[in-house]
Amino acid sequence: MASRAGPDGASQVIRVYLFGYLADDFFGRVLVVPPGQTVGQLARQLIAWGPTPERVGRFSVTNESGAALDPVMTIEQAGLSNGDLFTVDPGR
């Protein structure tokens, strides 16, 4: 997990907030995660909260512009940052 020193010198854990959507659900969800978490972990968590959590097998993840994201990349490596949108399509 990434961390940095706060004004008092104490270490603070950095978190990223993202807006996630499932292709088969109309609810968006806010996820607050460490930047070292993988895109795959992020996708599986979103699927688990959705209407069909049993469909956690195959999935695809895209960013706001529709570009596919590699599930083994970290959130930081995938270029996701605070306020970004992503979509998970379970079953693909």
LOZA-973352 format. One record per atom (N, C-alpha, C, CB): residue number from 1; residue in three letters; atom name; x, y, z. Coordinates in Angstrom, 1 decimal. Glycine has a CB too. Example, Ala and Ser with C-alpha at 12.3 -4.5 7.8 and 13.67 -1.06 7.14 Angstrom:
REM LOZA-973352
+-----+-----+------+--------+--------+--------+
:   n : res : atom :     xx :     yy :     zz :
+-----+-----+------+--------+--------+--------+
:   1 : Ala :    N :   13.2 :   -5.7 :    7.8 :
:   1 : Ala :   CA :   12.3 :   -4.5 :    7.8 :
:   1 : Ala :    C :   13.2 :   -3.3 :    7.8 :
:   1 : Ala :   CB :   11.3 :   -4.5 :    9.0 :
:   2 : Ser :    N :   12.8 :   -2.2 :    7.1 :
:   2 : Ser :   CA :   13.7 :   -1.1 :    7.1 :
:   2 : Ser :    C :   12.9 :    0.0 :    7.9 :
:   2 : Ser :   CB :   14.1 :   -0.6 :    5.7 :
+-----+-----+------+--------+--------+--------+
This chain:
REM LOZA-973352
+-----+-----+------+--------+--------+--------+
:   n : res : atom :     xx :     yy :     zz :
+-----+-----+------+--------+--------+--------+
:   1 : Met :    N :    0.8 :   -1.2 :    0.0 :
:   1 : Met :   CA :    0.0 :    0.0 :    0.0 :
:   1 : Met :    C :    0.9 :    1.2 :    0.0 :
:   1 : Met :   CB :   -0.9 :    0.0 :    1.2 :
:   2 : Ala :    N :    0.5 :    2.2 :   -0.8 :
:   2 : Ala :   CA :    1.2 :    3.4 :   -0.8 :
:   2 : Ala :    C :    0.9 :    4.3 :    0.4 :
:   2 : Ala :   CB :    0.9 :    4.2 :   -2.1 :
:   3 : Ser :    N :    1.9 :    5.0 :    0.9 :
:   3 : Ser :   CA :    1.7 :    5.9 :    2.0 :
:   3 : Ser :    C :    2.6 :    7.1 :    1.8 :
:   3 : Ser :   CB :    2.0 :    5.2 :    3.4 :
:   4 : Arg :    N :    2.3 :    8.1 :    2.6 :
:   4 : Arg :   CA :    3.1 :    9.3 :    2.6 :
:   4 : Arg :    C :    3.0 :   10.0 :    3.9 :
:   4 : Arg :   CB :    2.7 :   10.3 :    1.4 :
:   5 : Ala :    N :    3.9 :   10.8 :    4.2 :
:   5 : Ala :   CA :    3.9 :   11.5 :    5.5 :
:   5 : Ala :    C :    3.0 :   12.6 :    5.5 :
:   5 : Ala :   CB :    5.4 :   12.0 :    5.9 :
:   6 : Gly :    N :    2.2 :   12.7 :    6.6 :
:   6 : Gly :   CA :    1.2 :   13.8 :    6.7 :
:   6 : Gly :    C :    1.9 :   15.0 :    7.3 :
:   6 : Gly :   CB :    0.1 :   13.4 :    7.6 :
:   7 : Pro :    N :    1.2 :   16.1 :    7.6 :
:   7 : Pro :   CA :    1.8 :   17.3 :    8.1 :
:   7 : Pro :    C :    2.5 :   17.1 :    9.5 :
:   7 : Pro :   CB :    0.8 :   18.4 :    8.3 :
:   8 : Asp :    N :    2.0 :   16.2 :   10.2 :
:   8 : Asp :   CA :    2.7 :   15.9 :   11.5 :
:   8 : Asp :    C :    3.8 :   14.9 :   11.5 :
:   8 : Asp :   CB :    1.6 :   15.5 :   12.5 :
:   9 : Gly :    N :    4.1 :   14.4 :   10.2 :
:   9 : Gly :   CA :    5.1 :   13.4 :   10.1 :
:   9 : Gly :    C :    4.7 :   12.0 :   10.1 :
:   9 : Gly :   CB :    6.2 :   13.6 :   11.1 :
:  10 : Ala :    N :    3.4 :   11.8 :   10.5 :
:  10 : Ala :   CA :    2.8 :   10.4 :   10.6 :
:  10 : Ala :    C :    2.5 :    9.9 :    9.2 :
:  10 : Ala :   CB :    1.6 :   10.4 :   11.5 :
:  11 : Ser :    N :    2.6 :    8.6 :    9.0 :
:  11 : Ser :   CA :    2.4 :    8.0 :    7.7 :
:  11 : Ser :    C :    0.9 :    7.9 :    7.5 :
:  11 : Ser :   CB :    3.0 :    6.6 :    7.7 :
:  12 : Gln :    N :    0.4 :    8.3 :    6.3 :
:  12 : Gln :   CA :   -1.0 :    8.2 :    5.9 :
:  12 : Gln :    C :   -1.1 :    7.3 :    4.7 :
:  12 : Gln :   CB :   -1.5 :    9.6 :    5.5 :
:  13 : Val :    N :   -2.1 :    6.4 :    4.7 :
:  13 : Val :   CA :   -2.3 :    5.5 :    3.6 :
:  13 : Val :    C :   -3.1 :    6.2 :    2.5 :
:  13 : Val :   CB :   -3.1 :    4.2 :    4.1 :
:  14 : Ile :    N :   -2.6 :    6.1 :    1.3 :
:  14 : Ile :   CA :   -3.3 :    6.7 :    0.2 :
:  14 : Ile :    C :   -4.4 :    5.8 :   -0.4 :
:  14 : Ile :   CB :   -2.2 :    7.0 :   -1.0 :
:  15 : Arg :    N :   -5.5 :    6.3 :   -0.6 :
:  15 : Arg :   CA :   -6.6 :    5.6 :   -1.2 :
:  15 : Arg :    C :   -7.1 :    6.3 :   -2.5 :
:  15 : Arg :   CB :   -7.8 :    5.5 :   -0.2 :
:  16 : Val :    N :   -7.7 :    5.6 :   -3.4 :
:  16 : Val :   CA :   -8.2 :    6.1 :   -4.6 :
:  16 : Val :    C :   -9.7 :    5.8 :   -4.6 :
:  16 : Val :   CB :   -7.6 :    5.4 :   -5.9 :
:  17 : Tyr :    N :  -10.6 :    6.8 :   -4.9 :
:  17 : Tyr :   CA :  -12.0 :    6.6 :   -5.0 :
:  17 : Tyr :    C :  -12.4 :    6.5 :   -6.5 :
:  17 : Tyr :   CB :  -12.8 :    7.7 :   -4.3 :
:  18 : Leu :    N :  -13.1 :    5.5 :   -6.8 :
:  18 : Leu :   CA :  -13.5 :    5.2 :   -8.2 :
:  18 : Leu :    C :  -15.0 :    5.0 :   -8.3 :
:  18 : Leu :   CB :  -12.7 :    4.0 :   -8.8 :
:  19 : Phe :    N :  -15.6 :    5.2 :   -9.4 :
:  19 : Phe :   CA :  -17.0 :    4.9 :   -9.6 :
:  19 : Phe :    C :  -17.1 :    3.7 :  -10.6 :
:  19 : Phe :   CB :  -17.7 :    6.2 :  -10.3 :
:  20 : Gly :    N :  -17.7 :    2.7 :  -10.0 :
:  20 : Gly :   CA :  -17.8 :    1.4 :  -10.8 :
:  20 : Gly :    C :  -19.2 :    1.1 :  -11.2 :
:  20 : Gly :   CB :  -17.3 :    0.3 :  -10.0 :
:  21 : Tyr :    N :  -19.4 :    0.6 :  -12.4 :
:  21 : Tyr :   CA :  -20.7 :    0.2 :  -12.9 :
:  21 : Tyr :    C :  -20.6 :   -1.3 :  -13.5 :
:  21 : Tyr :   CB :  -21.1 :    1.2 :  -14.1 :
:  22 : Leu :    N :  -21.6 :   -2.0 :  -13.3 :
:  22 : Leu :   CA :  -21.7 :   -3.3 :  -13.9 :
:  22 : Leu :    C :  -22.6 :   -3.2 :  -15.2 :
:  22 : Leu :   CB :  -22.4 :   -4.3 :  -12.9 :
:  23 : Ala :    N :  -22.2 :   -3.9 :  -16.2 :
:  23 : Ala :   CA :  -23.0 :   -3.8 :  -17.5 :
:  23 : Ala :    C :  -24.4 :   -4.4 :  -17.3 :
:  23 : Ala :   CB :  -22.2 :   -4.6 :  -18.6 :
:  24 : Asp :    N :  -24.6 :   -5.3 :  -16.3 :
:  24 : Asp :   CA :  -26.0 :   -5.8 :  -16.1 :
:  24 : Asp :    C :  -26.7 :   -5.2 :  -14.9 :
:  24 : Asp :   CB :  -25.8 :   -7.3 :  -16.0 :
:  25 : Asp :    N :  -26.3 :   -4.0 :  -14.5 :
:  25 : Asp :   CA :  -27.0 :   -3.4 :  -13.3 :
:  25 : Asp :    C :  -27.0 :   -1.9 :  -13.6 :
:  25 : Asp :   CB :  -26.2 :   -3.7 :  -12.0 :
:  26 : Phe :    N :  -28.0 :   -1.2 :  -13.1 :
:  26 : Phe :   CA :  -28.1 :    0.2 :  -13.3 :
:  26 : Phe :    C :  -27.6 :    1.0 :  -12.1 :
:  26 : Phe :   CB :  -29.6 :    0.6 :  -13.6 :
:  27 : Phe :    N :  -27.2 :    0.4 :  -11.1 :
:  27 : Phe :   CA :  -26.6 :    1.1 :   -9.9 :
:  27 : Phe :    C :  -25.1 :    1.3 :  -10.1 :
:  27 : Phe :   CB :  -26.9 :    0.4 :   -8.6 :
:  28 : Gly :    N :  -24.6 :    2.5 :   -9.8 :
:  28 : Gly :   CA :  -23.2 :    2.8 :   -9.8 :
:  28 : Gly :    C :  -22.7 :    2.7 :   -8.3 :
:  28 : Gly :   CB :  -22.8 :    4.2 :  -10.4 :
:  29 : Arg :    N :  -21.5 :    2.3 :   -8.1 :
:  29 : Arg :   CA :  -21.0 :    2.2 :   -6.8 :
:  29 : Arg :    C :  -19.7 :    2.9 :   -6.7 :
:  29 : Arg :   CB :  -20.8 :    0.7 :   -6.4 :
:  30 : Val :    N :  -19.5 :    3.5 :   -5.5 :
:  30 : Val :   CA :  -18.2 :    4.2 :   -5.2 :
:  30 : Val :    C :  -17.3 :    3.2 :   -4.5 :
:  30 : Val :   CB :  -18.4 :    5.5 :   -4.4 :
:  31 : Leu :    N :  -16.1 :    3.0 :   -4.9 :
:  31 : Leu :   CA :  -15.2 :    2.1 :   -4.3 :
:  31 : Leu :    C :  -14.0 :    2.9 :   -3.9 :
:  31 : Leu :   CB :  -14.7 :    0.9 :   -5.2 :
:  32 : Val :    N :  -13.5 :    2.7 :   -2.6 :
:  32 : Val :   CA :  -12.4 :    3.4 :   -2.1 :
:  32 : Val :    C :  -11.3 :    2.3 :   -1.8 :
:  32 : Val :   CB :  -12.7 :    4.3 :   -0.8 :
:  33 : Val :    N :  -10.2 :    2.4 :   -2.6 :
:  33 : Val :   CA :   -9.3 :    1.3 :   -2.6 :
:  33 : Val :    C :   -7.9 :    1.8 :   -2.6 :
:  33 : Val :   CB :   -9.5 :    0.3 :   -3.8 :
:  34 : Pro :    N :   -6.9 :    0.9 :   -2.2 :
:  34 : Pro :   CA :   -5.5 :    1.3 :   -2.3 :
:  34 : Pro :    C :   -5.1 :    1.2 :   -3.8 :
:  34 : Pro :   CB :   -4.6 :    0.4 :   -1.5 :
:  35 : Pro :    N :   -4.2 :    2.1 :   -4.3 :
:  35 : Pro :   CA :   -3.8 :    2.1 :   -5.7 :
:  35 : Pro :    C :   -3.0 :    0.8 :   -6.1 :
:  35 : Pro :   CB :   -2.9 :    3.3 :   -5.9 :
:  36 : Gly :    N :   -2.6 :    0.0 :   -5.1 :
:  36 : Gly :   CA :   -1.9 :   -1.2 :   -5.4 :
:  36 : Gly :    C :   -2.8 :   -2.4 :   -5.7 :
:  36 : Gly :   CB :   -1.0 :   -1.6 :   -4.3 :
:  37 : Gln :    N :   -4.1 :   -2.2 :   -5.5 :
:  37 : Gln :   CA :   -5.1 :   -3.3 :   -5.7 :
:  37 : Gln :    C :   -5.1 :   -3.5 :   -7.2 :
:  37 : Gln :   CB :   -6.5 :   -3.0 :   -5.1 :
:  38 : Thr :    N :   -5.4 :   -4.8 :   -7.6 :
:  38 : Thr :   CA :   -5.4 :   -5.1 :   -9.1 :
:  38 : Thr :    C :   -6.8 :   -4.7 :   -9.6 :
:  38 : Thr :   CB :   -5.1 :   -6.5 :   -9.3 :
:  39 : Val :    N :   -6.8 :   -4.5 :  -10.9 :
:  39 : Val :   CA :   -8.1 :   -4.3 :  -11.6 :
:  39 : Val :    C :   -9.0 :   -5.5 :  -11.5 :
:  39 : Val :   CB :   -7.8 :   -4.0 :  -13.1 :
:  40 : Gly :    N :   -8.4 :   -6.7 :  -11.5 :
:  40 : Gly :   CA :   -9.2 :   -7.9 :  -11.3 :
:  40 : Gly :    C :   -9.9 :   -8.0 :   -9.9 :
:  40 : Gly :   CB :   -8.3 :   -9.1 :  -11.5 :
:  41 : Gln :    N :   -9.1 :   -7.6 :   -8.9 :
:  41 : Gln :   CA :   -9.7 :   -7.6 :   -7.6 :
:  41 : Gln :    C :  -10.8 :   -6.6 :   -7.5 :
:  41 : Gln :   CB :   -8.6 :   -7.3 :   -6.5 :
:  42 : Leu :    N :  -10.6 :   -5.5 :   -8.1 :
:  42 : Leu :   CA :  -11.7 :   -4.4 :   -8.1 :
:  42 : Leu :    C :  -12.9 :   -4.9 :   -8.8 :
:  42 : Leu :   CB :  -11.1 :   -3.2 :   -8.8 :
:  43 : Ala :    N :  -12.7 :   -5.6 :   -9.9 :
:  43 : Ala :   CA :  -13.9 :   -6.1 :  -10.7 :
:  43 : Ala :    C :  -14.6 :   -7.2 :   -9.9 :
:  43 : Ala :   CB :  -13.4 :   -6.7 :  -12.0 :
:  44 : Arg :    N :  -13.9 :   -8.1 :   -9.3 :
:  44 : Arg :   CA :  -14.5 :   -9.2 :   -8.5 :
:  44 : Arg :    C :  -15.3 :   -8.6 :   -7.3 :
:  44 : Arg :   CB :  -13.5 :  -10.2 :   -8.0 :
:  45 : Gln :    N :  -14.8 :   -7.6 :   -6.7 :
:  45 : Gln :   CA :  -15.5 :   -6.9 :   -5.6 :
:  45 : Gln :    C :  -16.8 :   -6.3 :   -6.1 :
:  45 : Gln :   CB :  -14.7 :   -5.9 :   -4.9 :
:  46 : Leu :    N :  -16.8 :   -5.6 :   -7.2 :
:  46 : Leu :   CA :  -18.0 :   -5.0 :   -7.8 :
:  46 : Leu :    C :  -19.0 :   -6.1 :   -8.2 :
:  46 : Leu :   CB :  -17.6 :   -4.1 :   -9.0 :
:  47 : Ile :    N :  -18.6 :   -7.1 :   -8.8 :
:  47 : Ile :   CA :  -19.5 :   -8.2 :   -9.1 :
:  47 : Ile :    C :  -20.1 :   -8.8 :   -7.9 :
:  47 : Ile :   CB :  -18.8 :   -9.3 :   -9.9 :
:  48 : Ala :    N :  -19.4 :   -9.0 :   -6.8 :
:  48 : Ala :   CA :  -19.9 :   -9.6 :   -5.6 :
:  48 : Ala :    C :  -21.0 :   -8.7 :   -5.0 :
:  48 : Ala :   CB :  -18.8 :   -9.8 :   -4.6 :
:  49 : Trp :    N :  -21.0 :   -7.4 :   -5.2 :
:  49 : Trp :   CA :  -22.0 :   -6.5 :   -4.7 :
:  49 : Trp :    C :  -23.2 :   -6.4 :   -5.6 :
:  49 : Trp :   CB :  -21.4 :   -5.1 :   -4.5 :
:  50 : Gly :    N :  -23.1 :   -6.9 :   -6.8 :
:  50 : Gly :   CA :  -24.1 :   -6.7 :   -7.8 :
:  50 : Gly :    C :  -25.3 :   -7.7 :   -7.7 :
:  50 : Gly :   CB :  -23.5 :   -6.8 :   -9.2 :
:  51 : Pro :    N :  -26.2 :   -7.7 :   -8.7 :
:  51 : Pro :   CA :  -27.4 :   -8.5 :   -8.7 :
:  51 : Pro :    C :  -27.1 :  -10.0 :   -9.0 :
:  51 : Pro :   CB :  -28.4 :   -8.0 :   -9.6 :
:  52 : Thr :    N :  -26.0 :  -10.3 :   -9.6 :
:  52 : Thr :   CA :  -25.6 :  -11.7 :   -9.9 :
:  52 : Thr :    C :  -24.2 :  -12.0 :   -9.4 :
:  52 : Thr :   CB :  -25.7 :  -11.9 :  -11.4 :
:  53 : Pro :    N :  -24.0 :  -12.1 :   -8.1 :
:  53 : Pro :   CA :  -22.7 :  -12.3 :   -7.5 :
:  53 : Pro :    C :  -22.1 :  -13.7 :   -7.9 :
:  53 : Pro :   CB :  -22.7 :  -12.2 :   -6.0 :
:  54 : Glu :    N :  -22.9 :  -14.6 :   -8.3 :
:  54 : Glu :   CA :  -22.4 :  -15.9 :   -8.7 :
:  54 : Glu :    C :  -21.7 :  -15.9 :  -10.0 :
:  54 : Glu :   CB :  -23.6 :  -16.9 :   -8.8 :
:  55 : Arg :    N :  -21.8 :  -14.8 :  -10.8 :
:  55 : Arg :   CA :  -21.1 :  -14.6 :  -12.1 :
:  55 : Arg :    C :  -19.7 :  -14.0 :  -11.9 :
:  55 : Arg :   CB :  -22.0 :  -13.8 :  -13.0 :
:  56 : Val :    N :  -19.0 :  -14.4 :  -10.9 :
:  56 : Val :   CA :  -17.7 :  -13.9 :  -10.7 :
:  56 : Val :    C :  -16.6 :  -14.5 :  -11.5 :
:  56 : Val :   CB :  -17.4 :  -14.0 :   -9.2 :
:  57 : Gly :    N :  -17.0 :  -15.4 :  -12.4 :
:  57 : Gly :   CA :  -16.0 :  -16.1 :  -13.2 :
:  57 : Gly :    C :  -15.3 :  -15.2 :  -14.2 :
:  57 : Gly :   CB :  -16.6 :  -17.2 :  -14.0 :
:  58 : Arg :    N :  -15.7 :  -15.2 :  -15.5 :
:  58 : Arg :   CA :  -15.1 :  -14.4 :  -16.5 :
:  58 : Arg :    C :  -15.7 :  -13.0 :  -16.5 :
:  58 : Arg :   CB :  -15.3 :  -15.0 :  -17.9 :
:  59 : Phe :    N :  -14.9 :  -12.0 :  -16.8 :
:  59 : Phe :   CA :  -15.3 :  -10.6 :  -16.9 :
:  59 : Phe :    C :  -14.4 :   -9.8 :  -17.7 :
:  59 : Phe :   CB :  -15.5 :  -10.0 :  -15.5 :
:  60 : Ser :    N :  -14.9 :   -8.7 :  -18.2 :
:  60 : Ser :   CA :  -14.0 :   -7.7 :  -18.8 :
:  60 : Ser :    C :  -14.2 :   -6.3 :  -18.1 :
:  60 : Ser :   CB :  -14.3 :   -7.6 :  -20.4 :
:  61 : Val :    N :  -13.1 :   -5.5 :  -18.1 :
:  61 : Val :   CA :  -13.2 :   -4.2 :  -17.5 :
:  61 : Val :    C :  -12.7 :   -3.2 :  -18.5 :
:  61 : Val :   CB :  -12.2 :   -4.2 :  -16.2 :
:  62 : Thr :    N :  -13.5 :   -2.1 :  -18.5 :
:  62 : Thr :   CA :  -13.1 :   -1.0 :  -19.4 :
:  62 : Thr :    C :  -13.1 :    0.3 :  -18.6 :
:  62 : Thr :   CB :  -14.1 :   -0.9 :  -20.6 :
:  63 : Asn :    N :  -12.3 :    1.3 :  -19.1 :
:  63 : Asn :   CA :  -12.3 :    2.6 :  -18.4 :
:  63 : Asn :    C :  -13.4 :    3.4 :  -19.1 :
:  63 : Asn :   CB :  -10.9 :    3.2 :  -18.6 :
:  64 : Glu :    N :  -13.4 :    4.7 :  -18.7 :
:  64 : Glu :   CA :  -14.5 :    5.6 :  -19.1 :
:  64 : Glu :    C :  -14.5 :    5.8 :  -20.6 :
:  64 : Glu :   CB :  -14.3 :    7.0 :  -18.4 :
:  65 : Ser :    N :  -13.3 :    5.7 :  -21.3 :
:  65 : Ser :   CA :  -13.3 :    5.9 :  -22.7 :
:  65 : Ser :    C :  -13.6 :    4.6 :  -23.5 :
:  65 : Ser :   CB :  -12.0 :    6.5 :  -23.1 :
:  66 : Gly :    N :  -13.8 :    3.5 :  -22.7 :
:  66 : Gly :   CA :  -14.1 :    2.2 :  -23.4 :
:  66 : Gly :    C :  -12.9 :    1.3 :  -23.6 :
:  66 : Gly :   CB :  -14.8 :    2.4 :  -24.6 :
:  67 : Ala :    N :  -11.7 :    1.8 :  -23.2 :
:  67 : Ala :   CA :  -10.4 :    1.0 :  -23.4 :
:  67 : Ala :    C :  -10.4 :   -0.2 :  -22.4 :
:  67 : Ala :   CB :   -9.2 :    1.9 :  -23.3 :
:  68 : Ala :    N :  -10.1 :   -1.4 :  -22.9 :
:  68 : Ala :   CA :  -10.0 :   -2.5 :  -22.0 :
:  68 : Ala :    C :   -8.8 :   -2.4 :  -21.0 :
:  68 : Ala :   CB :   -9.8 :   -3.8 :  -22.9 :
:  69 : Leu :    N :   -9.1 :   -2.8 :  -19.8 :
:  69 : Leu :   CA :   -8.0 :   -2.8 :  -18.8 :
:  69 : Leu :    C :   -7.6 :   -4.2 :  -18.4 :
:  69 : Leu :   CB :   -8.6 :   -2.1 :  -17.5 :
:  70 : Asp :    N :   -6.3 :   -4.4 :  -18.3 :
:  70 : Asp :   CA :   -5.8 :   -5.7 :  -18.0 :
:  70 : Asp :    C :   -6.0 :   -6.0 :  -16.5 :
:  70 : Asp :   CB :   -4.3 :   -5.8 :  -18.3 :
:  71 : Pro :    N :   -6.7 :   -7.2 :  -16.2 :
:  71 : Pro :   CA :   -7.0 :   -7.5 :  -14.8 :
:  71 : Pro :    C :   -5.8 :   -7.7 :  -13.9 :
:  71 : Pro :   CB :   -7.9 :   -8.7 :  -14.7 :
:  72 : Val :    N :   -4.7 :   -8.0 :  -14.4 :
:  72 : Val :   CA :   -3.5 :   -8.2 :  -13.5 :
:  72 : Val :    C :   -2.8 :   -6.9 :  -13.2 :
:  72 : Val :   CB :   -2.5 :   -9.2 :  -14.2 :
:  73 : Met :    N :   -3.1 :   -5.8 :  -13.9 :
:  73 : Met :   CA :   -2.5 :   -4.5 :  -13.6 :
:  73 : Met :    C :   -3.0 :   -4.0 :  -12.3 :
:  73 : Met :   CB :   -2.7 :   -3.6 :  -14.7 :
:  74 : Thr :    N :   -2.2 :   -3.2 :  -11.6 :
:  74 : Thr :   CA :   -2.7 :   -2.5 :  -10.4 :
:  74 : Thr :    C :   -3.6 :   -1.3 :  -11.0 :
:  74 : Thr :   CB :   -1.6 :   -2.0 :   -9.5 :
:  75 : Ile :    N :   -4.4 :   -0.8 :  -10.1 :
:  75 : Ile :   CA :   -5.2 :    0.4 :  -10.4 :
:  75 : Ile :    C :   -4.3 :    1.5 :  -10.9 :
:  75 : Ile :   CB :   -6.0 :    0.9 :   -9.2 :
:  76 : Glu :    N :   -3.2 :    1.7 :  -10.2 :
:  76 : Glu :   CA :   -2.2 :    2.8 :  -10.6 :
:  76 : Glu :    C :   -1.6 :    2.5 :  -12.0 :
:  76 : Glu :   CB :   -1.1 :    2.9 :   -9.6 :
:  77 : Gln :    N :   -1.2 :    1.2 :  -12.2 :
:  77 : Gln :   CA :   -0.6 :    0.9 :  -13.5 :
:  77 : Gln :    C :   -1.6 :    1.0 :  -14.7 :
:  77 : Gln :   CB :   -0.1 :   -0.6 :  -13.5 :
:  78 : Ala :    N :   -2.9 :    0.8 :  -14.4 :
:  78 : Ala :   CA :   -4.0 :    0.9 :  -15.4 :
:  78 : Ala :    C :   -4.3 :    2.3 :  -15.7 :
:  78 : Ala :   CB :   -5.2 :    0.1 :  -14.9 :
:  79 : Gly :    N :   -3.8 :    3.3 :  -14.9 :
:  79 : Gly :   CA :   -4.0 :    4.7 :  -15.1 :
:  79 : Gly :    C :   -5.3 :    5.2 :  -14.5 :
:  79 : Gly :   CB :   -4.1 :    4.9 :  -16.6 :
:  80 : Leu :    N :   -5.9 :    4.4 :  -13.6 :
:  80 : Leu :   CA :   -7.1 :    4.9 :  -12.9 :
:  80 : Leu :    C :   -6.7 :    5.8 :  -11.7 :
:  80 : Leu :   CB :   -8.0 :    3.7 :  -12.4 :
:  81 : Ser :    N :   -7.4 :    6.9 :  -11.6 :
:  81 : Ser :   CA :   -7.2 :    7.8 :  -10.5 :
:  81 : Ser :    C :   -8.5 :    8.3 :   -9.9 :
:  81 : Ser :   CB :   -6.2 :    9.0 :  -10.9 :
:  82 : Asn :    N :   -8.4 :    9.1 :   -8.9 :
:  82 : Asn :   CA :   -9.6 :    9.6 :   -8.2 :
:  82 : Asn :    C :  -10.7 :   10.2 :   -9.1 :
:  82 : Asn :   CB :   -9.2 :   10.7 :   -7.2 :
:  83 : Gly :    N :  -11.9 :    9.7 :   -8.9 :
:  83 : Gly :   CA :  -13.0 :   10.1 :   -9.7 :
:  83 : Gly :    C :  -13.2 :    9.4 :  -11.0 :
:  83 : Gly :   CB :  -12.9 :   11.5 :   -9.9 :
:  84 : Asp :    N :  -12.3 :    8.5 :  -11.4 :
:  84 : Asp :   CA :  -12.5 :    7.8 :  -12.7 :
:  84 : Asp :    C :  -13.6 :    6.8 :  -12.6 :
:  84 : Asp :   CB :  -11.2 :    7.1 :  -13.1 :
:  85 : Leu :    N :  -14.2 :    6.6 :  -13.8 :
:  85 : Leu :   CA :  -15.3 :    5.6 :  -14.0 :
:  85 : Leu :    C :  -14.7 :    4.4 :  -14.6 :
:  85 : Leu :   CB :  -16.5 :    6.2 :  -14.9 :
:  86 : Phe :    N :  -15.3 :    3.2 :  -14.3 :
:  86 : Phe :   CA :  -14.9 :    2.0 :  -14.9 :
:  86 : Phe :    C :  -16.2 :    1.1 :  -15.0 :
:  86 : Phe :   CB :  -13.8 :    1.3 :  -14.2 :
:  87 : Thr :    N :  -16.2 :    0.2 :  -16.0 :
:  87 : Thr :   CA :  -17.3 :   -0.7 :  -16.1 :
:  87 : Thr :    C :  -16.8 :   -2.1 :  -16.2 :
:  87 : Thr :   CB :  -18.1 :   -0.3 :  -17.4 :
:  88 : Val :    N :  -17.6 :   -3.0 :  -15.5 :
:  88 : Val :   CA :  -17.3 :   -4.4 :  -15.5 :
:  88 : Val :    C :  -18.4 :   -5.1 :  -16.2 :
:  88 : Val :   CB :  -17.1 :   -4.9 :  -14.0 :
:  89 : Asp :    N :  -18.0 :   -6.0 :  -17.2 :
:  89 : Asp :   CA :  -19.0 :   -6.8 :  -17.9 :
:  89 : Asp :    C :  -18.8 :   -8.2 :  -17.4 :
:  89 : Asp :   CB :  -18.9 :   -6.6 :  -19.4 :
:  90 : Pro :    N :  -19.6 :   -8.7 :  -16.5 :
:  90 : Pro :   CA :  -19.5 :  -10.1 :  -16.0 :
:  90 : Pro :    C :  -19.9 :  -11.1 :  -17.1 :
:  90 : Pro :   CB :  -20.3 :  -10.3 :  -14.8 :
:  91 : Gly :    N :  -19.2 :  -12.2 :  -17.2 :
:  91 : Gly :   CA :  -19.6 :  -13.2 :  -18.1 :
:  91 : Gly :    C :  -18.9 :  -13.1 :  -19.5 :
:  91 : Gly :   CB :  -21.0 :  -13.2 :  -18.3 :
:  92 : Arg :    N :  -18.0 :  -12.2 :  -19.6 :
:  92 : Arg :   CA :  -17.2 :  -12.0 :  -20.9 :
:  92 : Arg :    C :  -15.8 :  -12.5 :  -20.7 :
:  92 : Arg :   CB :  -17.3 :  -10.6 :  -21.4 :
+-----+-----+------+--------+--------+--------+
